[in-house]
Structures are given as C-alpha cells and as structure tokens.
Amino acid sequence: MVLMRKIVGSFTLVIIFAAGAAVCRAQGGFAVRGQSKAGEQDSRNRSVSTPAEDISGMYSFLKEGEFVQINLEKSAVSGYISRMGESDSDRGVFLDQFFDKAQIQGHDVSFTTKQLHNIWYEFKGKFERGPGKTKADDGYYVLRGTLKEFTLDENKKPVAHSREVEFKSLAQPDDSDVATTSKSKKPKD
C-alpha cells in the first residue's frame, strides 16, 4: 500500500511538472524580473534603418562590370560588393564581399564589408535622385560619398586608402514590363 502511494504521488508530480512546463512554453518561457526574452532584447538593441526612399538595387562600383547590391528589408539593410580580384591568387575572378554592417537613415548611407583576401571597404555618404527619369533608367539614384579601401600590410596592420566616389543605380526592369511579360507567357488555350 505504501509503495502504491509513492508511485501515485510520483506520477502526480510528473504530471504537475509537465503541465507547468507546457504552460510556460505556451507563454514564451519563465519570466524573470528585470530581464526580457533574448529576441525582445535584440530587437531593442538593433538600430532600425529608416530610409527616405527604397533605394534597393544594383549600383555601379569602381570598374566596369563591378557593382554594389543594396537590399532594404523590413528591419535591416544587407548587400554586397561584386568586384574583380586583384591579388595573385584571385586576379580576374569576381569576388562577392558581403556587408558586415550597413545602415540607411534618411538620405545617409553607410556600410562596411567583411574582410576578404585581406581587403575590406567602408562607405559613408548620401543618396539623391539622379538624372534617370524612372528606375528603369541608369542613374535614377546616385550614391555620393567617401569610400575607404582597407588592406593589411606585411605586419597585419590596416592601411586605408580613401577617395570620393559616385555610384549610379543600374536600370531595373519596369514593374509593368514584368507584368506584361508574365501575362504573355500564359499557355494558350
């Protein structure tokens, strides 16, 4: 009889703990005074970019065929530079250097790429409307600012080369062209 009570009592405790864990999981975890959940803390610490306009797209870079891709998302800016390699090991090969940090506030644009083959870039400038009439024209937006190219010297210390640059947006297909193209590709009856 005593053994039966211990088994029933243990089983009851297991059920109570399981029910408590299910309730906590449904509510998002245990609440601890003065602390928030990790996701809430991350979203408060992240600076949300507020661009004046959606400048997502491709922009010219330093040489013909090279470009900068900028992607505006709901709460972040991402992108990369696609450039031709210049060192002995990557000469003639296109390299994609993704943004490590990027921000657009109003018309101010800044980004820093990740290091690739001991080179990384930092851009700080502004965007403005260019001579293009629509986004389907080159130069609808223009990024103007300072580009710093960082390299590592033989002692692994960063060396910066700075220059003023102007990157023009590359033509994007007109939304009405895309809609017309997709309509024309419907199967015929």
N, C-alpha and C positions, 0 to 999 in steps of 0.2 A: 504494500500500500504506500509506504514511504517512497519507494522507487517510482511508483506511478505518479505521485505528486511532483517529484523532481522533474520527471520527463514532461509533464503537462506544464509545469512552471517554466522550464527552459524553452519549450515550444512557444509559450505565450510571449516570453521576452523576445524571441527571434521575430515573431510576427509584429510586435510593437516596434522593434528597431527597423524592420523592413518598411513598415508603414511610415515611420518618421523619415527615413531616407527618401522614400518616394515623394513625400510632401515637400521636403527640402529641395529635391531635384526639380519638382514642378515649379517651385518659387524661385529657382535660379541659384540655389545654394544657401549656405548658412550666412546669416547676417552678422557682421562683426562691427561693433560700434566704432565709428571714426574711420572705417575703411569702406571702399567701394569695390565692386567687382572689377576685375582687370580690364575688361572691354570698355567699361564706362570711364575708367581712369585714362586709358589710351586715347579715347576719343576726345577727352578734355585737354590732353596734353598736345594733341596733333593740331597744328595750325591749319585751319581750313582756308584754302585759297578762294578769293572772291574776285575773279577776273571781270573786267568791264565788258568783255565780249568773249565768245567762244572762238579762240584762235587755234583750235586743234588743226593739225595738218602737217604737211612737209614744207620745209624751208630750205633754201639754198644754204650751202656751207662754204668752206674756203675754196674748194676747187670744183671744176666741172664734174658732175656725177656724184658729188658728196652732198649729203643733206642732213638736216636736223628734223626729227619727228617729235612733235609735241602732242600729247593726248590729255585733254581735260576730262577728268572723271568727276563724279559727284563730290568727293571729299579729298581729292588728291590730284597731283599733276605727275604724269610719267612721260617717258620718252627716251630717245637715244640719238646719238650721232652716228651716222654711217660714213666712214671715211676710208681713204686708201692708206694702207700701211706704208711706212717709210723706212723701217729698220731693215737690216739684212735678212732677218727671219720672216718678215711679213710684207716685203716690198711687192706691190702690185696686187695685194689681196685686200678686199673690202673687209673692214672691221666695224663691228657694231659696239659702241660704248654706251651702255645704259646709264640713265640718270641715277645718281646716288641720292641727291636732294634736288627738289625743284619747287618753285613757288611762283604764283602769279597773283598779285594784289593790285586791283585796278588795272593800270597800264604797265606796272612794273613787272619785269620778268627776270627770274634768276634760276640757274641750275648749275649743278656740279656733277660731272660724270664719275663713274667708277674708274679706278686705275686699270689700264690695260697696256701691257708691254711697257711699263714704266712711264706712261703718259696719261694725263687726265686734263680735263678742261673745266673752266669756270666761266660762266657768262652772267653779266649783270647789265640790264638795260631796260628799254621800254619798247612796247609795240604801238604802232599807229597805223592808220589807214594809209595805203599806198596808192599808186596810180591805177591799179586794176579796178575795173568797174563792177565786177562780180567775183565771187570766189572761184569761178571757172576761168579767171584770168590770172596769169602770173603777177605777183606783186600786189594782191588785194590787201595783204597786211605786210608790214615791214618791221623787223626787229632791229633796233639800233642800240649799240652799247659797247661794252668792253669785254673782249674775250681774252682770258689768260690761259696759256698752254703751259702746263707744268710737266717737267721732266725730272728724272733723278740723275744726279751727276755720279761720278765714279765712287764718291763717298756715301751714296744713297741719300743725299740731301736734295730737297726740292729746289728747282730753279724755275722761275716764272718768266715767261715772255708774254707781254701784254700788247694788244693792238685794238684799235677801234674798228668795228665791223658793222656790216649791214646785211641781214639775211632776209631775202624776199620769199613770201609764201609762193609755193608752186601751185599751179592750176589744179583745182579739184573738179571732178565731174559735177555738172549741174544736176540737182535732185530731179528736175523734170526730165532730163535726158535719161537718167536711170529708170524712172517710172515708164517712160516711153519704150525703152529697150526691153524691160521685163514684160510689158504688155505684148510686144511684137514677138516674143519667144513663146507665147502660149501655143499649145498644139492646136492644129486646125481640125475642125470637125469633119 
